[in-house]
Amino acid sequence: MLLNYNPRDCLPSAEDLPDSDDTPVDNELQDLIPHVLKDILALIWEERMDWYFGVDMGIYYDPENPTDVIVPDGFLSVGVPRIIDSDLRLSYVLWDELVIPTMVLEVVSQTRRGEYTQKKEDYAKMGVLYYVIYNPLRKRKPRLEVYQLENGEYKLLQGEPVWLAEMNLGIGREMGVYQGVEREWLYWYDQQGKRYLTSQEKAKESQQEALQAQQEASEAQERAKRLEERLRSFGVDPNEL
């Protein structure tokens, strides 16, 4: 029997563990900002099924202490099934997923939660490649900081948008409107620094393109009508041309 023993079989699965720490966010931005990024990924990676973006979801990372959990505001894992089953994920359990999140996002609020200290150390120990901290309350220091793990330590990346080479995406800040709120949001960018649109912006753009196409068709029809009338004024039947 010992030959068939698998220590993972004794560990709790996602169904056995809470999906968060049950601590409510104290700032709505902690929920909305990661949802903007998730919303955009759902568009630009629509055909890909090898990624997962969690929002306020518990990450269980230590099989020796299986109830230890860390709950980032958002995280992206690349190389995992986007959908496991119809019930979707309840939490993110590393000994089941076998893939460390590629990027973790923390949005700083009035109540500090160790984003610049303890959580930074925890994510480095976990092996998270990119650690993103957005602090909308900052006035003098940079509000957006993006770190990359190198030799077990986080190194601050320069520039904005910040290019995340392993993800082939940039991340940066820009004024915009999301769910009717106009403010600075975090967005994804392509390698040329062009911002990707949200689903709302994409729908609005498509609507504008449709209206423009309709207007152009109407104008073309009007020009054809005027031309027909002009030809008839010269005694020419357009149908005989």
Phi and psi restraints in degrees (value plus and minus 20) as a CYANA .aco file:
   2 LEU   PHI     -84.3   -44.3
   2 LEU   PSI     -47.5    -7.5
   3 LEU   PHI     -86.0   -46.0
   3 LEU   PSI     -45.3    -5.3
   4 ASN   PHI    -115.4   -75.4
   4 ASN   PSI     -14.6    25.4
   5 TYR   PHI     -93.8   -53.8
   5 TYR   PSI     109.5   149.5
   6 ASN   PHI    -143.0  -103.0
   6 ASN   PSI      94.8   134.8
   7 PRO   PHI     -79.4   -39.4
   7 PRO   PSI     -45.1    -5.1
   8 ARG   PHI     -86.0   -46.0
   8 ARG   PSI     -46.3    -6.3
   9 ASP   PHI     -84.7   -44.7
   9 ASP   PSI     -42.7    -2.7
  10 CYS   PHI    -108.4   -68.4
  10 CYS   PSI     -27.9    12.1
  11 LEU   PHI    -108.3   -68.3
  11 LEU   PSI     127.7   167.7
  12 PRO   PHI     -88.1   -48.1
  12 PRO   PSI     128.6   168.6
  13 SER   PHI    -117.6   -77.6
  13 SER   PSI    -199.9  -159.9
  14 ALA   PHI     -79.1   -39.1
  14 ALA   PSI     -52.7   -12.7
  15 GLU   PHI     -88.9   -48.9
  15 GLU   PSI     -40.6    -0.6
  16 ASP   PHI    -113.8   -73.8
  16 ASP   PSI     -29.6    10.4
  17 LEU   PHI    -135.5   -95.5
  17 LEU   PSI     129.0   169.0
  18 PRO   PHI     -81.4   -41.4
  18 PRO   PSI     128.7   168.7
  19 ASP   PHI    -105.1   -65.1
  19 ASP   PSI     -28.6    11.4
  20 SER   PHI    -174.7  -134.7
  20 SER   PSI    -198.3  -158.3
  21 ASP   PHI    -110.7   -70.7
  21 ASP   PSI     -11.4    28.6
  22 ASP   PHI      42.6    82.6
  22 ASP   PSI      -5.5    34.5
  23 THR   PHI    -114.6   -74.6
  23 THR   PSI      95.5   135.5
  24 PRO   PHI     -88.0   -48.0
  24 PRO   PSI     126.5   166.5
  25 VAL   PHI     -86.9   -46.9
  25 VAL   PSI     124.6   164.6
  26 ASP   PHI    -120.7   -80.7
  26 ASP   PSI     -10.2    29.8
  27 ASN   PHI    -170.2  -130.2
  27 ASN   PSI     108.5   148.5
  28 GLU   PHI     -81.2   -41.2
  28 GLU   PSI     -45.7    -5.7
  29 LEU   PHI     -82.9   -42.9
  29 LEU   PSI     -49.2    -9.2
  30 GLN   PHI     -82.6   -42.6
  30 GLN   PSI     -42.9    -2.9
  31 ASP   PHI    -115.9   -75.9
  31 ASP   PSI     -64.1   -24.1
  32 LEU   PHI     -91.7   -51.7
  32 LEU   PSI     -61.5   -21.5
  33 ILE   PHI     -81.4   -41.4
  33 ILE   PSI     -68.9   -28.9
  34 PRO   PHI     -84.3   -44.3
  34 PRO   PSI     -48.8    -8.8
  35 HIS   PHI     -88.6   -48.6
  35 HIS   PSI     -51.0   -11.0
  36 VAL   PHI     -80.7   -40.7
  36 VAL   PSI     -68.2   -28.2
  37 LEU   PHI     -83.9   -43.9
  37 LEU   PSI     -60.8   -20.8
  38 LYS   PHI     -85.5   -45.5
  38 LYS   PSI     -60.5   -20.5
  39 ASP   PHI     -79.6   -39.6
  39 ASP   PSI     -64.5   -24.5
  40 ILE   PHI     -88.8   -48.8
  40 ILE   PSI     -61.9   -21.9
  41 LEU   PHI     -79.9   -39.9
  41 LEU   PSI     -57.0   -17.0
  42 ALA   PHI     -81.9   -41.9
  42 ALA   PSI     -42.5    -2.5
  43 LEU   PHI    -108.6   -68.6
  43 LEU   PSI     -72.5   -32.5
  44 ILE   PHI     -97.0   -57.0
  44 ILE   PSI     -42.8    -2.8
  45 TRP   PHI    -132.6   -92.6
  45 TRP   PSI      12.1    52.1
  46 GLU   PHI     -77.2   -37.2
  46 GLU   PSI     -56.5   -16.5
  47 GLU   PHI    -104.8   -64.8
  47 GLU   PSI     -32.0     8.0
  48 ARG   PHI    -108.9   -68.9
  48 ARG   PSI     120.8   160.8
  49 MET   PHI    -141.7  -101.7
  49 MET   PSI       4.0    44.0
  50 ASP   PHI    -136.8   -96.8
  50 ASP   PSI      13.9    53.9
  51 TRP   PHI    -167.3  -127.3
  51 TRP   PSI     138.0   178.0
  52 TYR   PHI    -166.0  -126.0
  52 TYR   PSI     112.8   152.8
  53 PHE   PHI    -137.2   -97.2
  53 PHE   PSI      95.6   135.6
  54 GLY   PHI    -121.1   -81.1
  54 GLY   PSI     123.7   163.7
  55 VAL   PHI    -142.5  -102.5
  55 VAL   PSI     102.5   142.5
  56 ASP   PHI      30.6    70.6
  56 ASP   PSI      23.9    63.9
  57 MET   PHI    -135.3   -95.3
  57 MET   PSI     120.8   160.8
  58 GLY   PHI     -91.1   -51.1
  58 GLY   PSI     114.9   154.9
  59 ILE   PHI    -127.5   -87.5
  59 ILE   PSI      97.8   137.8
  60 TYR   PHI    -117.4   -77.4
  60 TYR   PSI      98.7   138.7
  61 TYR   PHI    -140.9  -100.9
  61 TYR   PSI     -30.0    10.0
  62 ASP   PHI    -144.1  -104.1
  62 ASP   PSI      83.3   123.3
  63 PRO   PHI     -84.9   -44.9
  63 PRO   PSI     -40.3    -0.3
  64 GLU   PHI     -98.0   -58.0
  64 GLU   PSI     -43.9    -3.9
  65 ASN   PHI    -151.0  -111.0
  65 ASN   PSI      53.7    93.7
  66 PRO   PHI     -83.2   -43.2
  66 PRO   PSI     -33.7     6.3
  67 THR   PHI    -115.3   -75.3
  67 THR   PSI     -23.6    16.4
  68 ASP   PHI     -88.6   -48.6
  68 ASP   PSI     110.7   150.7
  69 VAL   PHI    -158.7  -118.7
  69 VAL   PSI     128.1   168.1
  70 ILE   PHI    -148.4  -108.4
  70 ILE   PSI     117.1   157.1
  71 VAL   PHI    -142.1  -102.1
  71 VAL   PSI      73.5   113.5
  72 PRO   PHI     -94.8   -54.8
  72 PRO   PSI     142.9   182.9
  73 ASP   PHI     -87.5   -47.5
  73 ASP   PSI     -52.8   -12.8
  74 GLY   PHI    -178.4  -138.4
  74 GLY   PSI     133.2   173.2
  75 PHE   PHI    -173.1  -133.1
  75 PHE   PSI     131.6   171.6
  76 LEU   PHI    -143.7  -103.7
  76 LEU   PSI     106.2   146.2
  77 SER   PHI    -133.4   -93.4
  77 SER   PSI     110.0   150.0
  78 VAL   PHI    -132.7   -92.7
  78 VAL   PSI     110.3   150.3
  79 GLY   PHI      85.2   125.2
  79 GLY   PSI      -3.9    36.1
  80 VAL   PHI    -142.3  -102.3
  80 VAL   PSI     138.8   178.8
  81 PRO   PHI     -82.2   -42.2
  81 PRO   PSI     112.5   152.5
  82 ARG   PHI     -84.7   -44.7
  82 ARG   PSI     -57.3   -17.3
  83 ILE   PHI    -149.5  -109.5
  83 ILE   PSI     107.0   147.0
  84 ILE   PHI    -106.9   -66.9
  84 ILE   PSI     -71.6   -31.6
  85 ASP   PHI    -176.4  -136.4
  85 ASP   PSI    -193.7  -153.7
  86 SER   PHI     -86.9   -46.9
  86 SER   PSI     -39.6     0.4
  87 ASP   PHI    -103.8   -63.8
  87 ASP   PSI     -29.5    10.5
  88 LEU   PHI      41.2    81.2
  88 LEU   PSI    -197.8  -157.8
  89 ARG   PHI    -100.5   -60.5
  89 ARG   PSI     121.6   161.6
  90 LEU   PHI    -114.1   -74.1
  90 LEU   PSI     -53.1   -13.1
  91 SER   PHI    -179.0  -139.0
  91 SER   PSI     157.5   197.5
  92 TYR   PHI    -136.7   -96.7
  92 TYR   PSI      88.9   128.9
  93 VAL   PHI    -129.5   -89.5
  93 VAL   PSI      93.5   133.5
  94 LEU   PHI     -81.6   -41.6
  94 LEU   PSI     -55.4   -15.4
  95 TRP   PHI     -95.6   -55.6
  95 TRP   PSI     -30.1     9.9
  96 ASP   PHI    -116.8   -76.8
  96 ASP   PSI     -63.6   -23.6
  97 GLU   PHI     -93.6   -53.6
  97 GLU   PSI     -57.5   -17.5
  98 LEU   PHI      43.0    83.0
  98 LEU   PSI      -1.2    38.8
  99 VAL   PHI    -155.6  -115.6
  99 VAL   PSI     102.4   142.4
 100 ILE   PHI     -94.5   -54.5
 100 ILE   PSI     117.7   157.7
 101 PRO   PHI     -72.1   -32.1
 101 PRO   PSI     117.8   157.8
 102 THR   PHI     -96.0   -56.0
 102 THR   PSI     -55.6   -15.6
 103 MET   PHI    -161.3  -121.3
 103 MET   PSI     121.7   161.7
 104 VAL   PHI    -145.8  -105.8
 104 VAL   PSI     119.6   159.6
 105 LEU   PHI    -139.0   -99.0
 105 LEU   PSI     111.8   151.8
 106 GLU   PHI    -143.1  -103.1
 106 GLU   PSI     110.4   150.4
 107 VAL   PHI    -126.0   -86.0
 107 VAL   PSI      98.4   138.4
 108 VAL   PHI    -101.4   -61.4
 108 VAL   PSI     115.6   155.6
 109 SER   PHI    -139.8   -99.8
 109 SER   PSI    -190.1  -150.1
 110 GLN   PHI     -80.0   -40.0
 110 GLN   PSI     -53.4   -13.4
 111 THR   PHI    -113.0   -73.0
 111 THR   PSI      88.0   128.0
 112 ARG   PHI     -90.3   -50.3
 112 ARG   PSI     122.3   162.3
 113 ARG   PHI    -148.3  -108.3
 113 ARG   PSI      10.5    50.5
 114 GLY   PHI      56.4    96.4
 114 GLY   PSI       6.2    46.2
 115 GLU   PHI     -81.2   -41.2
 115 GLU   PSI     -54.6   -14.6
 116 TYR   PHI    -115.5   -75.5
 116 TYR   PSI     -23.2    16.8
 117 THR   PHI    -147.4  -107.4
 117 THR   PSI    -110.7   -70.7
 118 GLN   PHI     -81.8   -41.8
 118 GLN   PSI     -67.1   -27.1
 119 LYS   PHI     -83.9   -43.9
 119 LYS   PSI     -56.1   -16.1
 120 LYS   PHI     -80.6   -40.6
 120 LYS   PSI     -62.6   -22.6
 121 GLU   PHI     -86.6   -46.6
 121 GLU   PSI     -61.5   -21.5
 122 ASP   PHI     -83.0   -43.0
 122 ASP   PSI     -64.0   -24.0
 123 TYR   PHI     -87.6   -47.6
 123 TYR   PSI     -54.9   -14.9
 124 ALA   PHI     -84.6   -44.6
 124 ALA   PSI     -64.4   -24.4
 125 LYS   PHI     -83.3   -43.3
 125 LYS   PSI     -56.6   -16.6
 126 MET   PHI     -86.9   -46.9
 126 MET   PSI     -49.4    -9.4
 127 GLY   PHI      77.8   117.8
 127 GLY   PSI       0.2    40.2
 128 VAL   PHI     -87.3   -47.3
 128 VAL   PSI     104.6   144.6
 129 LEU   PHI     -87.3   -47.3
 129 LEU   PSI     -67.9   -27.9
 130 TYR   PHI    -137.9   -97.9
 130 TYR   PSI     109.7   149.7
 131 TYR   PHI    -138.8   -98.8
 131 TYR   PSI      98.6   138.6
 132 VAL   PHI    -131.1   -91.1
 132 VAL   PSI     105.8   145.8
 133 ILE   PHI    -139.3   -99.3
 133 ILE   PSI     105.0   145.0
 134 TYR   PHI    -137.6   -97.6
 134 TYR   PSI     101.3   141.3
 135 ASN   PHI    -141.4  -101.4
 135 ASN   PSI      72.2   112.2
 136 PRO   PHI     -88.3   -48.3
 136 PRO   PSI     -30.9     9.1
 137 LEU   PHI    -105.2   -65.2
 137 LEU   PSI     -33.0     7.0
 138 ARG   PHI     -91.0   -51.0
 138 ARG   PSI     120.2   160.2
 139 LYS   PHI    -131.8   -91.8
 139 LYS   PSI     -58.1   -18.1
 140 ARG   PHI    -124.3   -84.3
 140 ARG   PSI     -63.0   -23.0
 141 LYS   PHI    -101.6   -61.6
 141 LYS   PSI     140.1   180.1
 142 PRO   PHI     -79.2   -39.2
 142 PRO   PSI     113.3   153.3
 143 ARG   PHI     -96.6   -56.6
 143 ARG   PSI     -48.8    -8.8
 144 LEU   PHI    -133.3   -93.3
 144 LEU   PSI     104.1   144.1
 145 GLU   PHI    -147.4  -107.4
 145 GLU   PSI     111.8   151.8
 146 VAL   PHI    -143.6  -103.6
 146 VAL   PSI     104.6   144.6
 147 TYR   PHI    -134.4   -94.4
 147 TYR   PSI     126.8   166.8
 148 GLN   PHI    -140.2  -100.2
 148 GLN   PSI     116.8   156.8
 149 LEU   PHI     -96.1   -56.1
 149 LEU   PSI     103.6   143.6
 150 GLU   PHI    -155.6  -115.6
 150 GLU   PSI      98.2   138.2
 151 ASN   PHI      33.4    73.4
 151 ASN   PSI      21.3    61.3
 152 GLY   PHI      62.6   102.6
 152 GLY   PSI     -18.6    21.4
 153 GLU   PHI    -149.4  -109.4
 153 GLU   PSI     130.5   170.5
 154 TYR   PHI    -106.7   -66.7
 154 TYR   PSI     110.3   150.3
 155 LYS   PHI    -133.0   -93.0
 155 LYS   PSI     111.6   151.6
 156 LEU   PHI     -90.0   -50.0
 156 LEU   PSI     108.0   148.0
 157 LEU   PHI    -107.5   -67.5
 157 LEU   PSI     125.7   165.7
 158 GLN   PHI    -120.9   -80.9
 158 GLN   PSI     144.8   184.8
 159 GLY   PHI      67.7   107.7
 159 GLY   PSI     143.0   183.0
 160 GLU   PHI    -178.7  -138.7
 160 GLU   PSI     107.9   147.9
 161 PRO   PHI     -80.5   -40.5
 161 PRO   PSI     128.8   168.8
 162 VAL   PHI    -107.2   -67.2
 162 VAL   PSI     105.8   145.8
 163 TRP   PHI    -105.5   -65.5
 163 TRP   PSI     105.3   145.3
 164 LEU   PHI    -124.8   -84.8
 164 LEU   PSI      71.7   111.7
 165 ALA   PHI     -79.0   -39.0
 165 ALA   PSI     -59.1   -19.1
 166 GLU   PHI     -88.7   -48.7
 166 GLU   PSI     -38.0     2.0
 167 MET   PHI    -127.2   -87.2
 167 MET   PSI     -28.1    11.9
 168 ASN   PHI      36.3    76.3
 168 ASN   PSI      20.0    60.0
 169 LEU   PHI    -162.0  -122.0
 169 LEU   PSI     131.5   171.5
 170 GLY   PHI    -128.7   -88.7
 170 GLY   PSI     136.2   176.2
 171 ILE   PHI    -152.5  -112.5
 171 ILE   PSI     118.3   158.3
 172 GLY   PHI    -184.1  -144.1
 172 GLY   PSI    -196.4  -156.4
 173 ARG   PHI    -131.9   -91.9
 173 ARG   PSI     130.0   170.0
 174 GLU   PHI    -184.6  -144.6
 174 GLU   PSI     128.1   168.1
 175 MET   PHI     -88.8   -48.8
 175 MET   PSI     118.5   158.5
 176 GLY   PHI    -187.9  -147.9
 176 GLY   PSI    -196.2  -156.2
 177 VAL   PHI    -143.6  -103.6
 177 VAL   PSI     106.4   146.4
 178 TYR   PHI    -156.4  -116.4
 178 TYR   PSI     105.3   145.3
 179 GLN   PHI      31.7    71.7
 179 GLN   PSI      19.2    59.2
 180 GLY   PHI      61.5   101.5
 180 GLY   PSI     -20.5    19.5
 181 VAL   PHI    -121.5   -81.5
 181 VAL   PSI     100.4   140.4
 182 GLU   PHI    -116.8   -76.8
 182 GLU   PSI      98.8   138.8
 183 ARG   PHI    -190.8  -150.8
 183 ARG   PSI    -192.7  -152.7
 184 GLU   PHI    -102.0   -62.0
 184 GLU   PSI     108.1   148.1
 185 TRP   PHI    -143.1  -103.1
 185 TRP   PSI     144.7   184.7
 186 LEU   PHI    -112.1   -72.1
 186 LEU   PSI     118.5   158.5
 187 TYR   PHI    -155.6  -115.6
 187 TYR   PSI     142.7   182.7
 188 TRP   PHI    -111.3   -71.3
 188 TRP   PSI     130.3   170.3
 189 TYR   PHI    -153.1  -113.1
 189 TYR   PSI     135.0   175.0
 190 ASP   PHI    -106.9   -66.9
 190 ASP   PSI    -198.1  -158.1
 191 GLN   PHI     -88.3   -48.3
 191 GLN   PSI     -40.7    -0.7
 192 GLN   PHI    -107.9   -67.9
 192 GLN   PSI     -18.3    21.7
 193 GLY   PHI      64.5   104.5
 193 GLY   PSI      -7.4    32.6
 194 LYS   PHI    -106.3   -66.3
 194 LYS   PSI     112.3   152.3
 195 ARG   PHI     -96.2   -56.2
 195 ARG   PSI     117.1   157.1
 196 TYR   PHI     -99.3   -59.3
 196 TYR   PSI     125.0   165.0
 197 LEU   PHI    -104.7   -64.7
 197 LEU   PSI     132.2   172.2
 198 THR   PHI     -97.9   -57.9
 198 THR   PSI     150.1   190.1
 199 SER   PHI     -83.2   -43.2
 199 SER   PSI     -56.1   -16.1
 200 GLN   PHI     -84.8   -44.8
 200 GLN   PSI     -64.8   -24.8
 201 GLU   PHI     -86.2   -46.2
 201 GLU   PSI     -58.7   -18.7
 202 LYS   PHI     -84.9   -44.9
 202 LYS   PSI     -61.1   -21.1
 203 ALA   PHI     -85.1   -45.1
 203 ALA   PSI     -60.6   -20.6
 204 LYS   PHI     -85.8   -45.8
 204 LYS   PSI     -60.8   -20.8
 205 GLU   PHI     -82.7   -42.7
 205 GLU   PSI     -62.8   -22.8
 206 SER   PHI     -84.3   -44.3
 206 SER   PSI     -58.7   -18.7
 207 GLN   PHI     -84.8   -44.8
 207 GLN   PSI     -62.7   -22.7
 208 GLN   PHI     -84.7   -44.7
 208 GLN   PSI     -59.1   -19.1
 209 GLU   PHI     -84.9   -44.9
 209 GLU   PSI     -59.1   -19.1
 210 ALA   PHI     -86.1   -46.1
 210 ALA   PSI     -62.5   -22.5
 211 LEU   PHI     -84.6   -44.6
 211 LEU   PSI     -59.2   -19.2
 212 GLN   PHI     -85.7   -45.7
 212 GLN   PSI     -62.5   -22.5
 213 ALA   PHI     -83.2   -43.2
 213 ALA   PSI     -59.1   -19.1
 214 GLN   PHI     -85.3   -45.3
 214 GLN   PSI     -60.7   -20.7
 215 GLN   PHI     -86.4   -46.4
 215 GLN   PSI     -61.7   -21.7
 216 GLU   PHI     -84.6   -44.6
 216 GLU   PSI     -59.1   -19.1
 217 ALA   PHI     -85.5   -45.5
 217 ALA   PSI     -59.4   -19.4
 218 SER   PHI     -85.9   -45.9
 218 SER   PSI     -61.5   -21.5
 219 GLU   PHI     -86.0   -46.0
 219 GLU   PSI     -58.9   -18.9
 220 ALA   PHI     -85.0   -45.0
 220 ALA   PSI     -59.7   -19.7
 221 GLN   PHI     -85.3   -45.3
 221 GLN   PSI     -59.0   -19.0
 222 GLU   PHI     -86.6   -46.6
 222 GLU   PSI     -60.4   -20.4
 223 ARG   PHI     -83.9   -43.9
 223 ARG   PSI     -60.3   -20.3
 224 ALA   PHI     -84.7   -44.7
 224 ALA   PSI     -58.0   -18.0
 225 LYS   PHI     -85.4   -45.4
 225 LYS   PSI     -63.6   -23.6
 226 ARG   PHI     -83.8   -43.8
 226 ARG   PSI     -59.6   -19.6
 227 LEU   PHI     -83.6   -43.6
 227 LEU   PSI     -61.7   -21.7
 228 GLU   PHI     -81.8   -41.8
 228 GLU   PSI     -64.0   -24.0
 229 GLU   PHI     -83.4   -43.4
 229 GLU   PSI     -58.8   -18.8
 230 ARG   PHI     -86.7   -46.7
 230 ARG   PSI     -61.2   -21.2
 231 LEU   PHI     -83.5   -43.5
 231 LEU   PSI     -61.5   -21.5
 232 ARG   PHI     -84.4   -44.4
 232 ARG   PSI     -52.6   -12.6
 233 SER   PHI     -85.8   -45.8
 233 SER   PSI     -42.2    -2.2
 234 PHE   PHI    -115.3   -75.3
 234 PHE   PSI      -9.3    30.7
 235 GLY   PHI      57.6    97.6
 235 GLY   PSI      -0.6    39.4
 236 VAL   PHI    -126.6   -86.6
 236 VAL   PSI     108.1   148.1
 237 ASP   PHI    -106.5   -66.5
 237 ASP   PSI      93.1   133.1
 238 PRO   PHI     -78.4   -38.4
 238 PRO   PSI     -48.1    -8.1
 239 ASN   PHI     -90.9   -50.9
 239 ASN   PSI     -36.5     3.5
 240 GLU   PHI    -116.3   -76.3
 240 GLU   PSI     -20.4    19.6
